[in-house]
Structure formats: C-alpha cells, structure tokens
Amino acid sequence: MKIPPVKGTRDFYPQDMAVRNWIIDGWKRASLRNGFEEYDGPIFEYLKMFQIKSGDEIAEQLFSLTDRGGRELALRPEITPTLARMVNQRISSLPRPIKWFSVPRLFRAERPQKGRLREFFQWNVDIIGVDDVLADAETIFCALDYLREVGLTPADIVVKISSRKMLAALLQTIGIAEDKLEDLYVVLDKRSKLPSETFEQMLAGNLNDENKCKRILELMGVGSVKRVGSVVELTKQAKESVDELSRLFELLDVMGVGDYCIFDIGIVRGLAYYTGIVYEIYDKAGCLRAIGGGGRYDNLLKLFGGPSIPATGFGIGDCILAILLEEKGLLQKQLPKPELDYFVACVDESYKEAAVKVAMKLRSAGWTASFSYKSAKLSKQLKEASDQNAKKCIIIGEELKAGQIVLKDMDTGRQELCDYGKFLAELECK
Ligand code: HAM
C-alpha cells in the first residue's frame, strides 16, 4: 500500500521546492532592503500561549499534544505570540525600534481548501516600539515592495485598510457596549466571506436589535474615510482614528504605493489582538481568500506579561500568493532555471575515470559540474549536457595523452582544444 501525505500537507518535489525557495528568497530580500532583521522561534510552544488573545477561530485550529512530562503543547499556528514572548524576554536589552522578520512554517487544523492548508509558510514583518502610523505605512510598503517586485500591479492586488480603533468608537456611538465588541468583530470579519443574507442573519443573531443592525449595515456600506462622519457622529476618539487613517493614506501615497491601497470599513481581522490600523491584501478580482493581513497590536506584549509597547506588522502566506502568481503568468517565467557550469563527457569508457576526476576538480573549485553515469555514446552524453542546461562541456579523449582536452561552448556549439594543465590552473579564478 502506498502511503499518501497527511491531509492538508504538501510534498515538495524539486520543482515545488524551486517555487518555495524563489518565493521565500524574495521575501527575505524585501525584508532586508527595508531594514528588517531575521528571527525565528520553536515550532511548538505551550498551548496556553496561543489561547491568549488570538481568538477562538485560531484556538480551535490548534494541533496540540501532551509531552511525556504532561506539558500541554501546540504546533505554532502563527508566530506573533512567539515574537511577543521573545521580545518580552529581552525587553531591556533590545535596541528599539525592533524591526524583525521571519518566515515560519505554520500549522492550522483548518478544513483544507483552495489556498488554505494545514501546513504552510508565512512571511512575517513586524515593528515593535513605534507608536506612529509611519510604522504601519512602512510595513505595508514592505509587503507591496515585494509584491511589486514579483510583478503584481494595482490591477492585480489591493490592500484593504481600516481601523479597529475607529470602528470601536463608531460602534460604541451606535450603542454597542465595549465588552460586546470582540464578539461582534468575529461576525463582521465574516461579511466578505459569506452570502449577504447569511451575514445579515448572523449579525441580527449577535445584536438582537433591529435598529442597531440597520445602522451597522449602513456603516458597512461607507466607501471612503471622509464619509464615515456622515453616517455616524464622530466622537473625539473616532475623529482621531479617522485622522490617523487619512494620514496613513497620505504616507502610502508619499511612499509611491497609494494606488494599491483602498479604505474598506469591513476589514476587521479574525485575530483578537488587533487594536488600531488593520488591513488585508486581496487579489483584485476577489476570487481568492486573503493573500495576507496585519495591523497594529499595541496590547499584546503587555498581555504576555511585558511592558506596554506598541507593535504593528503583517503575515503573508505562500499558498494564495503562489496561486495568484501562477494565474497571472508570473511564476514560471521568473523561476531561476537550474544551470550547470560544466558537463564532463568522455569519448569512451577508458576515459571515464579521468572525466570523473575533472568533474570533481571543477566542483572543488566551486563550479557546478556533472558527468554521465551511463556508458553512453558521446552524442548521448552531449544530449544529457544540454538537458541539464550546461553552459560548457568538457570532452575527455585521446587528446588527454598530449595534455589536452576539448572545451565545447553549449550556446554557440564552438569547440576548442585546451591545455589541460593551464585549464586546471585557471579554474581557481571563480
Ligand atoms: P492571518 O490573517 O491569520 O494573520 O494570516 C495571514 C496570512 O497567512 C493569510 O492571509 C494567508 O495568506 C496565510 N494563511 C493563514 N492561514 C492559512 C492556511 N491555513 N493555509 C495557507 N495560508 C494561510 C496572522 O497570522 C498574523 N499573525 C499576522 C501578523 C503578523 N499580524 C501582525 N503581525
């Protein structure tokens, strides 16, 4: 019986690995050029760590285990709690602002579907210690810096931005008590994922008040930051948050990525720890689930037993991103093709050992080199060389007795006779 992979996991055959590496290399490059340093943590943590303020949805999706000492552990479904724990641990010695990134492998026991798996990679970029909307703008820029680099334009993707602080103030004006907000956010977060009728039923069930329901639906229809005040009267806190949002859009314009960004009051985020600016990145056609999301979480470090330190950041997964890049024709053409510097062929078996020796010398000098395992004709070996995208082919034959080898340029097809000793001496020049 052949054993299949576990539901919701992926096998990475070399071709898949090439895609994964290309995506992750791009994430790392973008992080570094935006001034972020890499960190990582353990793949499993205490279970209770993921139950602090992450929200019920993620807590229900945990892969948990009990170790032999009876400790309750869980595979990490996200890295933000680990980040909060790690920063708190060294809070007095870490220079601020903390600008860190990570590419963790994450686990969520979700129902597997298009772009949603049980094991995936997620690019995380976070700034800790800056209570300025400029930090939110910088993280959004960093995400777009990468997405733009791989060829996604404002016609392909959109960053939908809102503010939980603003929404909280508006909902309180409508008459929602502060302690009811969190449950309501869970419902509002579902708005774009459910048919409108189902959403409205859920909302009615949560509020039990027709008038409040009507006012919230009206609020959810507001299309611009400027119009928010025309639907619900702005309190001082609401006004401050509206101003902060407007400033964020100005900054994104200054940074040159404003045309990717829109206001969307319906963005609430599924995780419970967000406190301010929140955003999600989607494909423009709206056919796929979110490519990524993030926002400000100013209370998380305190909730993890540390001081009150502001924080903001995002996570982008590899699954939806790869689907979108493939759909847009941006994946295959950008993948680096495996290339070989040298293929070493021999005219017959008697020169095989000499060919292997040359190949190993090339490798020791830092070049990629290969040879054939088969005792095939030269023409077949040359075919193998071209199948492997070899730039040059060395042919070992009778000439070796006179201290010479044949060097063939695989692009032009030109062959030349070289002095073997001189060739070896020049190898070191890579
Ligand atoms: P999140 O919205 O839960 O945020 O996940 C961010 C992204 O990770 C999603 O938009 C999606 O691309 C990817 N993702 C999530 N679950 C899955 C899954 N089951 N399969 C494939 N991809 C998935 C967070 O995780 C926050 N901790 C991000 C953050 C960092 N906020 C602040 N800093």
Residues whose N, C-alpha, C, O or C-beta is under 5 A from the ligand:
A	BS01	HAM	E78 T80 R108 E110 G115 R116 L117 R118 F120 Q122 N124 V125 A290 I291 G292 G293 G294 G295 G313 F314 G315 I316 G317 C319
